[in-house]
């Protein structure tokens, strides 16, 4: 591991010497190689799926990487290649009173390590984002996706060699989870670490890393259905946010419903959720209106990533805000209401990375935001927040030009 990271540090600087078009060509070659290797990547994924009988349905859904997903990934990589340049941009330039000329210029962060589980697409998307932003890339995937990830890395390495780049610009760390404790202290070689996994992994990395951490924390997302909601919109949004893909971090886990519409809305919502076999955990007031299990604080604190949903009847907007403040992970929250002032109060007071009015939380995604892809969805408040795209993979430095000035 140390040798791989040492090689990464020594070779990744070569990315900074490439032109925008040269880095674009590298990424397009990665997309091409993934397309050529689609059958081999799928076969590797079949092996991983056959060994993953102990995984939850949510993780199995994330792990699945059939031919259509491989080809979709290749297209996503092409889209990343076409994104606007983010390196070497002069964000500001001025002449100081001393006569020196100062420019603030965007530069890569350095070497970025992502730790993630299941979802093999992360391997290629993060590599492409790092190359586009001229950052070195270290990847530590979960053992459940080992064969798929290695097949993708083979395609990426071939593409790098075809473009006369050192393949060590992107390294895959085929290490055990027990080695993560050592990895997150490798600040001699790494400049940023992004944990994308279960709550325990993110907590462990955040508490023990000596490298700056960009947290991709759990997605405990809420929807508040206000008394002024359009109930048809509310039904569609709630069902989409829970059922379109429950295994992802932007899926809703709790729906809060204003008391004035609960008697009418909850039976309608249950009818729609029953079509997907959703298991409902509701407050005692909810249980008087629909058939459901009684929810407790543990339920409201749980990211299910499954066809399970919490319900709670609230007195008003302020009560909803209190619940969200107590249980939210700071990922994504939504309000459904036709009352402008109520929506604006919600948007201003909810302190999460992504806050919606009359739209599904499922839009919290780099591609949906127009970023091409994301390295993760940050629940941090400093440096980057929400979907972390190319811009967030840069920092800056000041370049100063003088003509003999002294102070």
Secondary structure, 3 states (H helix, E strand, C coil): CHHHHHHHHHHHHHHHHCCHHHHHHHHHHHHHHHHHCHHHHHHHHHHHHHCCCCCCHHHHHHHCCCHHHHHHHHHHHHHHHCCCCCCCCEEEEEECCCCCEEEEEEEECCEEEEEECCCCHHHHHHHHHHHHCCCEEEEECCHHHHHHHHHHHHHHHHHHHHCCCCHHHEEECCCCHHHHHHHCCCCCCCCEEEEECCHHHHHHHHHHCCCCECCECCCCEEEEECCCCCHHHHHHHHHHHHHCCCCCCCCEEEEEEEHHHHHHHHHHHHHHHHCCCCEEEECHHHHCCCCCEECCHHHHCCCCCCCEEEEEEECCHHHHHHHHHHHCCCCEEEEECCCHHHHHHHHHHCCCCEEEECCCHHHCCCCCCCCCCCCCEECCCCCCCEECCCHHHEEEEEEEECCCCCC
